[in-house]
Amino acid sequence: MSATSQERSTIREIAEKAHNIGAVVVVDGAQAVVHEHVDVTALDADFYVFSGHKVFAPAGIGALYGKPALLDAMPPWHGGGKMVEKVSFGGTLFAQSPAKFEAGTPNVAGAIALAEAITWYKNIDRKAAEQHIAHLQKRLVEGIQSLEDLHIVGLQPAASVVAFYVDGVHHSDIATLLDQQGIAVRSGHHCAHPLMDAIGINGCVRASIALYNTEEDIDRCIEAIRKACELL
Ligand SMILES: *Cc1c(COP(=O)(O)O)cnc(C)c1O
């Protein structure tokens, strides 16, 4: 979901409060990196993590940013090649970070692909991409709203996700029937159990829109949802 300037200032606020009591802040930016320019210094995040596959890189690679002083103070978490400076019977001197944390043969292909994906993503017209996604989201929302017994959950305008449930139908059944029609969605509680409890449902279906989606994809999705509901 697109992080707004409000959410960004919330992270800064959390970081300030945490730092006041000596705590360390780890920000999970797996969603934010796709939607905004992230400035870890402005957020004052101690650590910032994201997964490569969320920015169109392959799976199995991601990034962990850490403030240099914190990284330097941390011990390595496993041993292997390239992470030692000097080894003797008298003691071991570890390499500087980040090498200290990158023992063994690295995921070379993954790192190259992640860098390429980021370079590509930095050079696209982000405003046009966001407008395209907002346009598709509106189309999907209107399509879902035109169907009976469907309820949209937690709608955020101009976001890239639309979550919904159908009265009396299990979310997994909808997801399976959409899958059979070639539409991939997520179903379940989406790591948000308390929210599901508050709404009074045991889960919902969530369609995500990315910049490669087209109006035709959205129309196929709506039609597939309509068919699934007919069958259930
Ligand atoms: C996708 C995601 C994860 C999990 O990352 P994986 O690399 O898929 O395991 C964690 N947090 C958020 C916010 C995500 O969007």
Ligand as a Chemical Component Dictionary entry (heavy atoms), coordinates in Angstrom:
data_LIG
# 
_chem_comp.id                   LIG 
_chem_comp.type                 NON-POLYMER 
_chem_comp.pdbx_formal_charge   0 
_chem_comp.three_letter_code    LIG 
# 
loop_
_chem_comp_atom.comp_id 
_chem_comp_atom.atom_id 
_chem_comp_atom.alt_atom_id 
_chem_comp_atom.type_symbol 
_chem_comp_atom.charge 
_chem_comp_atom.model_Cartn_x 
_chem_comp_atom.model_Cartn_y 
_chem_comp_atom.model_Cartn_z 
_chem_comp_atom.pdbx_ordinal 
LIG C1 C1 C 0 6.128  -9.425  1.023 1  
LIG C2 C2 C 0 6.282  -8.858  2.379 2  
LIG C3 C3 C 0 7.015  -9.534  3.356 3  
LIG C4 C4 C 0 7.618  -10.876 3.096 4  
LIG O1 O1 O 0 8.679  -10.808 2.234 5  
LIG P1 P1 P 0 9.137  -12.130 1.463 6  
LIG O2 O2 O 0 10.425 -11.760 0.848 7  
LIG O3 O3 O 0 8.069  -12.423 0.444 8  
LIG O4 O4 O 0 9.241  -13.210 2.475 9  
LIG C5 C5 C 0 7.169  -8.948  4.585 10 
LIG N1 N1 N 0 6.619  -7.753  4.852 11 
LIG C6 C6 C 0 5.888  -7.074  3.945 12 
LIG C7 C7 C 0 5.308  -5.749  4.325 13 
LIG C8 C8 C 0 5.692  -7.593  2.683 14 
LIG O5 O5 O 0 4.981  -6.917  1.788 15 
# 
loop_
_chem_comp_bond.comp_id 
_chem_comp_bond.atom_id_1 
_chem_comp_bond.atom_id_2 
_chem_comp_bond.value_order 
_chem_comp_bond.pdbx_ordinal 
LIG C1 C2 SING 1  
LIG C2 C3 SING 2  
LIG C2 C8 DOUB 3  
LIG C3 C4 SING 4  
LIG C3 C5 DOUB 5  
LIG C4 O1 SING 6  
LIG O1 P1 SING 7  
LIG P1 O2 DOUB 8  
LIG P1 O3 SING 9  
LIG P1 O4 SING 10 
LIG C5 N1 SING 11 
LIG N1 C6 DOUB 12 
LIG C6 C7 SING 13 
LIG C6 C8 SING 14 
LIG C8 O5 SING 15 
# 
